[in-house]
Amino acid sequence: MSSELQSLYQRTVLEHCRSPRNFHAMDEPDRVAEGFNPLCGDKVTVYLRTPGEEQSGSEQPGREGIPPSREDGTSSLPGVIAEISFEAAGCAICLASASMMTEILDGETADQAKQQAEKVLDAFEPGAGNGLGDLGEIVALGSVRAYPSRIRCVTLPWKTFTAALDGEPDTVSTE
């Protein structure tokens, strides 16, 4: 990779870290999930608003933001991600990844967003090869793959998003 391209990627990551997009708690989200990376100490909360989905969990204390599950154990996916935001306390890589994620997924259908999240998670699997070409600004985080312990910093927001979308009630962990 050329030094000019590496410099551009570093600037992109720093910009998202210094001025993260959609960094706020959401009032009355339809779905929410929390994630934790015990190795780095990153903590992420992802909030989703999906039009047409009723506020759920109010009948069960402690389950606010958790969509009702189907009888087969899967949760129903909403139609569109009308709004996505996050809160995070963690390293620059995690913060930048979460910020990029919200820009990429906002306005996507739930199916498209889930597919995009799976592509990102697959691209950061050990031995995944290049595979970052069509992932937008996430390409700027590609050099992290050379540092296996830091890959979790990139993937935590995406795993947390997937948990929110699927209505997982437990905290996501990178362990």
Number of C-alpha atoms within 10 A of each C-alpha: 6 7 8 9 11 13 12 13 19 14 13 18 25 16 14 18 20 11 12 21 19 20 17 15 15 18 8 13 20 26 27 29 27 25 24 24 20 12 13 15 12 23 24 26 24 30 28 25 23 22 13 10 14 11 17 16 16 11 8 9 7 10 15 18 24 25 25 17 14 9 7 6 8 12 16 13 17 20 16 21 21 16 20 25 24 27 21 21 13 16 16 17 22 29 31 27 24 34 25 23 27 25 17 17 21 19 17 16 17 21 15 15 21 19 13 19 23 15 15 22 18 16 22 23 14 11 9 12 11 11 14 19 11 11 15 12 19 22 18 22 20 18 13 16 20 10 9 12 11 16 22 28 28 26 24 27 35 26 23 29 33 21 22 27 28 23 23 21 17 11 15 23 17 17 8
